[in-house]
Amino acid sequence: MISNNYIITSPEGIHARPATTLIRLAKKYKSTVSLKKDEKLVLLNSMLNILTIGAKGGDTITIIIEGEDEADAAQAIHNFFEEELKNL
């Protein structure tokens, strides 16, 4: 299991467009990818799950990845949060 914390840098938070990109990214891997904010934990497999979390700019979220290709998935998701999220 790999767990990484990220601070949402976009003032809009995780809205529909970055959520869609993140879901597509997670679905490329066999590992289970979850998103946690505060005490809420959801699977990263649907728009509704992500929007339910309500991650806004400045919030800290945790991505939890578990499975056979978790290292690859963790790197791809890390790249998303460090680079791509800023451009969406």
Phi and psi in degrees as GROMACS dihedral restraints (atoms count N, CA, C in turn):
[ dihedral_restraints ]
;  ai    aj    ak    al  type     phi  dphi    fc
    3     4     5     6     1  -119.7    20    10
    4     5     6     7     1   133.2    20    10
    6     7     8     9     1  -130.7    20    10
    7     8     9    10     1   125.9    20    10
    9    10    11    12     1  -131.5    20    10
   10    11    12    13     1   140.0    20    10
   12    13    14    15     1   -98.0    20    10
   13    14    15    16     1   143.1    20    10
   15    16    17    18     1  -136.9    20    10
   16    17    18    19     1   144.1    20    10
   18    19    20    21     1   -99.3    20    10
   19    20    21    22     1   129.0    20    10
   21    22    23    24     1   -73.1    20    10
   22    23    24    25     1   114.9    20    10
   24    25    26    27     1   -91.5    20    10
   25    26    27    28     1   -21.8    20    10
   27    28    29    30     1   -72.8    20    10
   28    29    30    31     1   128.3    20    10
   30    31    32    33     1   -59.1    20    10
   31    32    33    34     1   -28.6    20    10
   33    34    35    36     1   -79.1    20    10
   34    35    36    37     1   -11.4    20    10
   36    37    38    39     1    77.2    20    10
   37    38    39    40     1  -157.3    20    10
   39    40    41    42     1   -94.4    20    10
   40    41    42    43     1    97.1    20    10
   42    43    44    45     1   -99.0    20    10
   43    44    45    46     1  -168.3    20    10
   45    46    47    48     1   -57.5    20    10
   46    47    48    49     1   -45.4    20    10
   48    49    50    51     1   -67.0    20    10
   49    50    51    52     1   -51.5    20    10
   51    52    53    54     1   -66.4    20    10
   52    53    54    55     1   -30.2    20    10
   54    55    56    57     1   -63.5    20    10
   55    56    57    58     1   -42.9    20    10
   57    58    59    60     1   -61.4    20    10
   58    59    60    61     1   -44.5    20    10
   60    61    62    63     1   -62.1    20    10
   61    62    63    64     1   -42.5    20    10
   63    64    65    66     1   -66.1    20    10
   64    65    66    67     1   -39.6    20    10
   66    67    68    69     1   -63.9    20    10
   67    68    69    70     1   -45.9    20    10
   69    70    71    72     1   -60.8    20    10
   70    71    72    73     1   -39.6    20    10
   72    73    74    75     1   -64.2    20    10
   73    74    75    76     1   -47.5    20    10
   75    76    77    78     1   -63.1    20    10
   76    77    78    79     1   -34.7    20    10
   78    79    80    81     1   -71.9    20    10
   79    80    81    82     1   -11.6    20    10
   81    82    83    84     1   -73.9    20    10
   82    83    84    85     1   -13.4    20    10
   84    85    86    87     1  -115.6    20    10
   85    86    87    88     1   154.6    20    10
   87    88    89    90     1   -78.8    20    10
   88    89    90    91     1   -22.3    20    10
   90    91    92    93     1   -65.5    20    10
   91    92    93    94     1   154.4    20    10
   93    94    95    96     1   -84.8    20    10
   94    95    96    97     1   127.7    20    10
   96    97    98    99     1  -116.6    20    10
   97    98    99   100     1   126.2    20    10
   99   100   101   102     1  -121.8    20    10
  100   101   102   103     1   155.5    20    10
  102   103   104   105     1  -122.1    20    10
  103   104   105   106     1   130.8    20    10
  105   106   107   108     1  -127.6    20    10
  106   107   108   109     1   133.8    20    10
  108   109   110   111     1  -137.3    20    10
  109   110   111   112     1   125.0    20    10
  111   112   113   114     1    56.0    20    10
  112   113   114   115     1  -120.2    20    10
  114   115   116   117     1  -101.7    20    10
  115   116   117   118     1     0.4    20    10
  117   118   119   120     1   -88.1    20    10
  118   119   120   121     1   130.5    20    10
  120   121   122   123     1  -128.8    20    10
  121   122   123   124     1   124.8    20    10
  123   124   125   126     1  -133.9    20    10
  124   125   126   127     1   154.1    20    10
  126   127   128   129     1   -73.5    20    10
  127   128   129   130     1   144.3    20    10
  129   130   131   132     1   -91.0    20    10
  130   131   132   133     1    65.1    20    10
  132   133   134   135     1  -135.0    20    10
  133   134   135   136     1     0.1    20    10
  135   136   137   138     1  -150.5    20    10
  136   137   138   139     1   150.4    20    10
  138   139   140   141     1   -59.6    20    10
  139   140   141   142     1   -43.2    20    10
  141   142   143   144     1   -60.0    20    10
  142   143   144   145     1   -42.2    20    10
  144   145   146   147     1   -58.6    20    10
  145   146   147   148     1   -46.9    20    10
  147   148   149   150     1   -67.2    20    10
  148   149   150   151     1   -45.0    20    10
  150   151   152   153     1   -67.3    20    10
  151   152   153   154     1   -28.2    20    10
  153   154   155   156     1   -62.7    20    10
  154   155   156   157     1   -32.7    20    10
  156   157   158   159     1   -62.9    20    10
  157   158   159   160     1   -36.3    20    10
  159   160   161   162     1    68.5    20    10
  160   161   162   163     1    41.6    20    10
  162   163   164   165     1   -73.0    20    10
  163   164   165   166     1   119.6    20    10
  165   166   167   168     1  -111.1    20    10
  166   167   168   169     1   168.7    20    10
  168   169   170   171     1   -54.7    20    10
  169   170   171   172     1   131.8    20    10
  171   172   173   174     1    93.0    20    10
  172   173   174   175     1   -14.8    20    10
  174   175   176   177     1   -73.2    20    10
  175   176   177   178     1   150.5    20    10
  177   178   179   180     1  -103.4    20    10
  178   179   180   181     1   129.7    20    10
  180   181   182   183     1  -121.2    20    10
  181   182   183   184     1   161.6    20    10
  183   184   185   186     1  -121.9    20    10
  184   185   186   187     1   130.9    20    10
  186   187   188   189     1  -103.3    20    10
  187   188   189   190     1   126.9    20    10
  189   190   191   192     1  -117.4    20    10
  190   191   192   193     1   124.5    20    10
  192   193   194   195     1  -124.5    20    10
  193   194   195   196     1   130.9    20    10
  195   196   197   198     1  -141.4    20    10
  196   197   198   199     1   124.4    20    10
  198   199   200   201     1   154.0    20    10
  199   200   201   202     1  -175.7    20    10
  201   202   203   204     1   -67.7    20    10
  202   203   204   205     1   -28.2    20    10
  204   205   206   207     1  -115.0    20    10
  205   206   207   208     1    33.2    20    10
  207   208   209   210     1   -61.9    20    10
  208   209   210   211     1   -34.3    20    10
  210   211   212   213     1   -65.3    20    10
  211   212   213   214     1   -43.3    20    10
  213   214   215   216     1   -66.2    20    10
  214   215   216   217     1   -43.5    20    10
  216   217   218   219     1   -63.1    20    10
  217   218   219   220     1   -41.7    20    10
  219   220   221   222     1   -62.5    20    10
  220   221   222   223     1   -40.2    20    10
  222   223   224   225     1   -66.2    20    10
  223   224   225   226     1   -43.6    20    10
  225   226   227   228     1   -63.9    20    10
  226   227   228   229     1   -41.9    20    10
  228   229   230   231     1   -69.9    20    10
  229   230   231   232     1   -37.2    20    10
  231   232   233   234     1   -59.2    20    10
  232   233   234   235     1   -46.0    20    10
  234   235   236   237     1   -60.0    20    10
  235   236   237   238     1   -39.6    20    10
  237   238   239   240     1   -58.8    20    10
  238   239   240   241     1   -49.4    20    10
  240   241   242   243     1   -71.1    20    10
  241   242   243   244     1   -32.7    20    10
  243   244   245   246     1   -81.8    20    10
  244   245   246   247     1   -28.0    20    10
  246   247   248   249     1  -123.1    20    10
  247   248   249   250     1   -58.1    20    10
  249   250   251   252     1   -69.9    20    10
  250   251   252   253     1   -38.6    20    10
  252   253   254   255     1   -58.9    20    10
  253   254   255   256     1   -31.7    20    10
  255   256   257   258     1   -68.4    20    10
  256   257   258   259     1   -23.4    20    10
  258   259   260   261     1   -97.0    20    10
  259   260   261   262     1    -2.8    20    10
